[in-house]
Amino acid sequence: MAGPEAERRLAEHGRNEVAEARSAPLHSRVLAQLRDPLIMVLLGAAVLTIVIGDHPDAAVIGLVIVFNTTVGVAQEIRADHAVAALSALSAPSARVLRDGTAREVAAAVVVPGDVLLLGEGDIVAADAGLIEASALLIDESMLTGESVPVHKDARSLLGAGTVVLHGRGVATVTATGAASTLGRIAALLDGTREPTPLQHRLASLGRILAATTLGLCLVVFALGLARGLPAGTMAVTAISLAVAAVPESLPAVVTLALALGARRMAARHALVRRLPAVETLGSVTVLATDKTGTLTEGRMVVQHVWTPSVAADIFGVGYEPQGDVQVDGRQPTPAELGPVRELLTVASLCNDATLRPPQGCAADEDRWTAIGDPMEAALLAAAAKVGCEDQAGIRRLYPRTWEAPFDSLRKRMTTVHRMASGDLLVCLKGAPEVVLDATVLADRKDVLMGARQQAAILASRGFRVLAVASTECRNEPSSVATVETGLRLLGLVAISDPPKSAAATTLAACRAAGITPVLITATTRLPPVPWPPG
């Protein structure tokens, strides 16, 4: 796209930014606080105390009003400043084709029709349609909450704010700013504010107090006049009764309790935008929660490895390359550990992920993290736990010479590596339904049947299952078809996203408090097992 055309489209469609809600001026925030029914009752009481000359009481009531208003306004301003920091999630820059050359521009000036050049680590600046893709892996957790990355092919759609984990791609921008996926999500956040249960009850109490007080004052005033008392005396008496009937300390007590609650929640990294929302938590009866990253660790872990000769359980946390290995509840013998190590060595070679050790002391930097596909990273961590050569060492021993990347149609990935002997090692991993096939594997029928049954069992237990196979050859493959045949099955890998240690306790606490937890997550229908036993 030419520069002048890009400027014209920028003027037509606007900047590629999510419009920020206009910040309310200070006087509007103050008036909103003063419109509270109880505060209005206090304002009326303050006026009446001034009328009857009771200046000390008027000063006390005024201080209560100032305290409530100050705390409420300060909390809203502090919360708005914290929420404004979310704008940092937008991509700061993007690589686009302009005037026939690749250049880096601010994401805010990307326009529909721009051609995005995407590489590993890039944030997609706007909604776009892929026109080219090579082993492209996208993290869509920002939009969907699902931590498992998605493979994208040409003609796939990319959402603004998603992250490229692996591969490269070329895409044409289709929507920017408010019309993009992020823009539509932001628009959903601008709904009207409904009063909380506490505000409903306090408003009702304020109306009842005002009506009751006014009624009683009129009755007292009328009775005094009926008994022949002076009108001025009865007016002062009625006003004094009205002031005495107003609970001046109630708004202060409520505000102080809510402020303490907001402070405690802030200490637990929960942001409260409006003080009355604190009380709303006490009225919760149903808790709808996501699964991935909320109840679970959000980090894939290999928990079980099955081979035709032995099955092993692997223990450990996250991507940390430390853990225990057991066979039938005991430490495995070297002979039993051999097939497991062979399988995970092949899985580490047929792998594009890397593990990054802790980088610092921050909460997200004091643990091992994955760069690339989380499932592939889990395989690397499992290989380290069973004592395989480290990733760099394996890649030096078996340099990659050829590969067929994973795609959504083939559902498998194949790599070829040069061995010290000069022969080639073929490594394959993929979905059991496409790998456990006689056209791919040269194993006996009973071995394939047992593997299919085991894959079905593991899938029924909620695991993500991968099949791993390998073979040796002498000549470089000429096509995918020639290399993905006649392989030897090494086994199956069962991967899961384990629950957080505190998840069970938290759900139990919710149930004890009368809250019904409801899990809302993507539903995956397991296909019928195409290999029935017998």
Summary of the structure (lengths in Angstrom):
residues: 534
radius of gyration: 33.1
end to end distance: 61.7
largest distance: 120.7
contacts: 1624
relative contact order: 0.09
helix: 43%
strand: 22%
